[in-house]
Amino acid sequence: MKLISFLFFIMLAHFESVGQETRISEVLIHSPSLEGNLLKDSADKYVSVYLPPSYFTDNNRRYPVVYFLHGNRGSARPRNILSLFGQATLPLMDSLIEEKIIREMIIVQPDGRHRFGGCQYANSSVSGNWSDFITKDLVEYIDSNYRTISRPESRGLVGSSMGGRGVLDIVLKFPGIYGVVYAMFPGQMGFQRFGVAGTAMQWRELINSNDPNPTKGYLKRLLGFAVAFSPNPNSPPYFTDFPMSLNGESMKINEEVIQRWAEFDPIEIAAKNADPLLKLNALYFDCGYSDRGLKAIRLLASILSEQNIPHVFEQYEGGHGDPGAKRMKSRVLPVLSQRLVFE
């Protein structure tokens, strides 16, 4: 009798585990927007999808969707899009829902990497149209395959670091798709005012190497920026124009290229016209006091205030990425739960 009870317990635990696994999964999505990219990366992208506890027990219910864009990740690091800041998405979301800190919602996180690491979530003639993938291909797939509330006011867009800058760039260029936006410690902005990514020494090393497949992480990062913001399909082997070039023994800034980078800079886009942000129900962004990008993010907040664009800018103790996991639980997810439309 004890053996039967034990076996029944094991079987029950197994079925509960299987049921749990069906609510967090990786799906492979084909993106027409990424086809034919010159990096020769696959147009099939992995996306993690979290479904809330009642999804399979209430077949008539529809849910808001939060899209999360991660930060820059080296292409050599293992892909893990089933977690948020190192916390497994399923237990994190389930615990917050059970404690009634947040309401039930769907969480979607695409793998935003290509050969050079971070895609910058930008449309590029070299690395592919990543903004179109996020705003069109991905949203259409999720709305077609899951019970979503397919209205802007029920879609959230969150990003951290590279993803933080990415969501700001996206909502300035593609208004009317998302209703609530939260940019966590946005990545480098203000290229014309505060300098481009990397150092002159690093750009020199990249240019002198003449290697379109560097192994060093910081060189891949520079190439990731360049193919996203200043692509040039007619300029092999890098297929990009660099923001810095050799001038004898010294380095000089290529102003024309910096101008092209500015087209992906939320600061410069907003300075010209931030009106697209008026279509949002809520805009939040934050930054740590020790973050190297604090001046740029404060400038963005000032630009939005001058144009009377509603927003919430929060500063906290910490550096770039600190304390991302804690704020995701205590601030970001609760804000989304409060501001998204659930009916």
Buried (B, 14 or more C-beta within 10 A) or exposed (E): EEEEEEEEEEEEEEEEEEEEEEBBEBBEBEBEBBEEBBBEBBBEBBBBBBBBBEBEEEEEEBBBBBBBBBBBBBBEEEEBBBBBBEBBBBEBBBEBBEEEEBBBBBBBBBBBBBBBBBBBBBBBBBBBBBBBBBBBBBBEBBBEEBBBBBEBBBBBBBBBBBBBBBBBBBBBBBBEBBBBBBBBBBBBBBBBEBBBBBBBEBBBBBBEEEBBEBEEBBBBBBBBBBBBBBBBEEEEEBBBBBBBBEEEEEBEBBEEBBBBBBEBBBBBBBBEEBEBBEEBBBBBBBBBEEBEBBBBBEBBBEBBEEBEBEBEBEBBEBBBBBBBBEBBBEBBBBBBBEBBBBE
